[in-house]
Amino acid sequence: MEEQFNSQENEENRITKINKQIFILSGQSNMAGRGGVDSHRKFDGILPPECQTDPKILRLDAHLRWVEAHEPLHADIDNKKACGIGPGMPFTKAVRSQDPSIDVVGLVPCAVGGTAIKEWEKGAHPYENMVKRAKASTRCGGEIKAILWYQGESDTSTQHDADTYKANMERFIHNVRSDLCLPTLPIIQVAIISGDPWIEKVRESQMGIDMPNVVCVDAKGLELKEDNLHLTTEAQVKLGNMLADAYLKNFVSPPPC
């Protein structure tokens, strides 16, 4: 038993000390992942190749420990909901396949289903927990490369929420960059495709944000589940690839000829 404990401790120490490129996964349920979750709130456990485990892909768990990443990535973070497939693993595998300079990737799940943008204000629990987790992710090495952000469905119910979304999102970007001391941190946000009557206003705000190192990926055309709110597993894989393309195109220098 002691030998087994020591072996596990040594493995945790080895993983912790690995230099990593780190990505923050944040927002609400479509980032947390509902692909493969049925109407009874059970995850079917079906993993496409893009979502299989890989020893070079790690995740920061709820106890701030680096462990080998596996789906559902947000199971112990968005723990009041049933989590399934999200875009994180497909994104990571696509980035690593296209950029040979990337070795180990560390993912930091922070998304919480059902949260509105006001719940990501400085001082609110989801925001402060994200900042805490982001800071913890670099304590033993590694560099935060970007935040992947998919949120906004909860801000489509009223005109007021939709009208103020752009200013609130811009404030969020300013605050997180300031609190992480990363003034040019890339933010890749997803333009939502589901929600209530004011969805087009929120989409307009998302695609209209004009800040340095902020890009928007439009999820329009991706398949939704029967609930008309959450992306299917297949759509999450496609979204992960779209996010990877945006990251590589905008934030990774091409290799010299």
C-alpha positions in Angstrom: 0.0 0.0 0.0 2.8 2.4 0.9 4.6 1.6 -2.4 1.4 2.3 -4.3 0.9 5.7 -2.5 4.5 6.7 -3.2 4.1 5.7 -6.9 1.0 7.8 -7.2 2.7 10.8 -5.4 5.7 10.5 -7.8 3.4 10.5 -10.8 1.5 13.6 -9.5 4.9 15.4 -9.0 6.1 14.4 -12.4 2.9 15.8 -14.1 3.0 19.0 -12.0 6.5 19.8 -13.1 5.9 19.3 -16.8 6.1 22.6 -18.8 2.8 23.1 -20.4 0.9 25.4 -22.8 -2.3 26.2 -20.8 -5.8 27.1 -22.0 -8.6 28.3 -19.9 -12.1 26.9 -20.8 -14.8 29.2 -19.5 -18.4 30.4 -20.0 -21.6 28.4 -19.5 -23.0 25.0 -20.4 -22.0 24.7 -24.0 -18.3 25.2 -22.9 -18.8 22.8 -20.0 -20.2 20.3 -22.5 -23.5 18.6 -22.8 -22.7 16.5 -25.8 -23.9 12.9 -25.2 -26.0 13.8 -22.2 -29.5 12.3 -22.6 -32.9 13.6 -21.5 -32.4 11.8 -18.2 -29.2 13.8 -17.6 -26.9 10.8 -18.1 -23.7 10.9 -20.1 -23.6 8.1 -22.7 -19.9 7.7 -22.4 -19.4 7.6 -26.2 -16.0 9.2 -27.1 -15.1 10.2 -30.6 -11.4 9.8 -31.5 -11.0 13.6 -30.9 -12.1 13.1 -27.3 -10.0 10.1 -26.3 -7.4 10.5 -23.6 -3.8 11.4 -24.4 -0.9 11.5 -21.9 0.1 14.8 -23.4 -3.2 16.4 -22.5 -3.7 17.3 -18.8 -6.5 19.0 -16.9 -6.5 21.0 -13.6 -9.0 19.2 -11.4 -11.2 20.7 -8.7 -8.4 20.3 -6.1 -6.0 22.3 -8.3 -4.0 19.2 -9.2 -2.8 18.3 -12.7 -4.2 15.0 -13.9 -4.5 13.3 -17.3 -7.4 14.8 -19.0 -10.5 12.8 -19.8 -14.1 13.5 -20.7 -16.2 15.0 -19.2 -13.6 17.7 -18.6 -16.0 19.7 -16.4 -17.5 16.9 -14.3 -16.0 18.1 -11.1 -16.3 21.8 -11.9 -19.8 22.3 -13.3 -20.8 19.6 -10.7 -24.4 20.6 -10.2 -25.2 19.6 -13.8 -24.7 16.5 -16.0 -21.6 17.2 -18.1 -20.6 15.5 -21.4 -18.6 16.3 -24.4 -17.4 19.9 -24.9 -15.0 21.6 -27.3 -11.9 21.4 -25.1 -10.4 18.0 -26.1 -11.1 18.4 -29.9 -9.5 21.9 -29.7 -6.4 20.6 -28.0 -5.9 17.6 -30.3 -6.4 19.8 -33.4 -3.9 22.4 -32.1 -1.2 19.8 -31.3 -1.7 18.1 -34.7 -1.1 21.4 -36.5 1.7 22.9 -34.4 4.6 20.5 -33.8 6.1 22.9 -31.3 3.4 22.2 -28.8 4.2 19.2 -26.6 2.0 19.1 -23.4 -1.2 21.0 -23.1 -2.9 21.8 -19.8 -6.6 22.6 -19.8 -8.3 24.5 -17.0 -12.0 23.9 -16.9 -14.0 26.8 -15.4 -17.3 26.9 -17.1 -20.6 26.9 -15.1 -23.9 26.1 -16.8 -26.7 28.7 -16.7 -24.5 31.6 -15.8 -25.2 35.1 -17.2 -22.4 37.6 -17.9 -23.2 39.5 -14.7 -22.2 36.4 -12.8 -18.7 36.7 -14.4 -18.2 40.2 -12.9 -15.2 40.8 -10.7 -16.1 39.6 -7.2 -18.7 37.0 -8.3 -17.9 33.4 -7.5 -17.5 32.0 -11.0 -15.1 34.8 -11.9 -13.0 34.6 -8.8 -12.8 30.8 -9.0 -11.7 31.1 -12.6 -8.9 33.6 -11.7 -7.9 31.4 -8.8 -7.7 28.3 -11.0 -5.8 30.2 -13.7 -3.2 31.4 -11.3 -2.8 28.0 -9.7 -2.2 26.4 -13.2 1.1 28.2 -13.6 2.6 27.9 -10.2 4.9 25.0 -11.2 5.6 26.2 -14.8 3.6 26.6 -17.9 2.2 29.6 -19.8 -1.5 30.6 -20.3 -1.9 30.9 -24.0 -5.6 31.8 -24.3 -9.1 31.8 -22.9 -11.8 29.9 -24.8 -15.1 31.5 -24.0 -18.6 30.3 -24.8 -21.4 32.1 -23.0 -24.4 34.3 -23.6 -27.5 32.2 -23.8 -28.5 33.3 -20.4 -28.4 37.0 -21.5 -31.0 36.6 -24.3 -34.1 36.7 -22.1 -34.5 40.5 -21.7 -33.7 43.5 -23.8 -31.7 45.0 -20.9 -29.4 42.0 -20.6 -28.9 41.9 -24.3 -28.3 45.7 -24.6 -25.7 45.7 -21.9 -23.9 42.5 -23.0 -21.2 44.1 -25.0 -20.1 46.5 -22.3 -20.2 43.7 -19.7 -18.1 41.4 -21.9 -15.5 44.1 -22.6 -15.3 44.7 -18.8 -14.8 41.0 -18.2 -11.9 40.9 -20.7 -10.3 43.9 -19.2 -10.7 42.5 -15.6 -9.4 39.0 -16.4 -6.3 40.3 -18.2 -5.6 42.7 -15.4 -6.0 40.1 -12.6 -3.8 37.6 -14.4 -1.3 40.3 -15.3 -1.6 39.3 -19.0 -2.6 42.5 -20.8 -2.6 40.9 -24.3 -4.0 37.5 -23.3 -5.9 36.1 -26.4 -9.6 35.6 -25.9 -11.4 33.4 -28.4 -15.2 33.7 -27.9 -18.0 31.8 -29.5 -21.0 33.6 -31.0 -24.0 31.8 -29.6 -26.7 30.0 -31.7 -29.3 29.3 -29.1 -31.3 31.3 -26.6 -34.4 33.4 -26.1 -35.9 36.4 -28.1 -32.9 38.7 -27.8 -30.3 36.2 -29.2 -29.5 38.3 -32.3 -28.7 41.3 -30.2 -26.2 39.2 -28.1 -24.7 37.7 -31.2 -24.3 41.2 -32.7 -22.5 42.3 -29.5 -20.2 39.3 -29.5 -19.2 39.7 -33.1 -18.9 43.5 -32.7 -16.3 43.5 -29.9 -13.2 45.2 -31.3 -10.4 44.7 -28.8 -6.8 43.6 -29.4 -6.3 39.8 -29.4 -10.1 39.1 -29.2 -11.5 37.0 -32.0 -15.0 35.5 -32.5 -15.9 32.1 -33.9 -19.5 31.8 -35.1 -21.3 28.6 -34.0 -24.1 29.2 -36.5 -24.9 26.1 -38.5 -23.7 23.7 -35.9 -26.3 21.0 -34.8 -28.2 21.4 -31.6 -29.7 18.6 -29.5 -33.4 18.1 -29.1 -33.5 20.7 -26.4 -32.6 23.4 -29.0 -30.0 24.8 -26.6 -27.0 22.5 -26.4 -24.6 21.3 -29.1 -24.5 17.6 -30.0 -21.3 15.7 -29.6 -20.5 15.9 -33.3 -21.1 19.7 -33.2 -18.8 20.1 -30.2 -16.0 18.3 -32.2 -16.5 20.6 -35.1 -16.5 23.6 -32.7 -13.3 22.4 -31.2 -11.7 22.3 -34.6 -13.0 25.8 -35.4 -11.6 27.2 -32.2 -8.2 25.5 -33.0 -8.2 27.1 -36.5 -8.9 30.5 -35.0 -6.1 30.1 -32.4 -3.5 28.9 -34.9 -4.5 31.5 -37.5 -4.5 34.5 -35.1 -2.0 33.7 -32.4 0.6 31.2 -33.6 3.4 32.3 -35.9 3.9 30.0 -38.9 7.2 28.0 -38.9 10.0 29.5 -41.0 10.3 28.1 -44.5 
